[in-house]
Amino acid sequence: MSKPQQKFQPSNVLLVEVPPQFIALCEASGASPQAALRGMAAMVCGLQYDDCNRLVPLEDAAAQ
């Protein structure tokens, strides 16, 4: 019996302790904590997610 394929397969898994205020902010904005942290990590690397959920270079990064 084979396992069902996951849509998102992370290459690295990291357990991060976050303050409850971060969770509350995510809930208020409608974002999951996982998506918010992935977005922040992408920004630090000069990347952003496009409409198709692909990582692409930040538009502002090219201007710098």
Summary of the structure (lengths in Angstrom):
residues: 64
radius of gyration: 14.7
end to end distance: 51.4
largest distance: 51.4
contacts: 95
relative contact order: 0.09
helix: 42%
strand: 9%
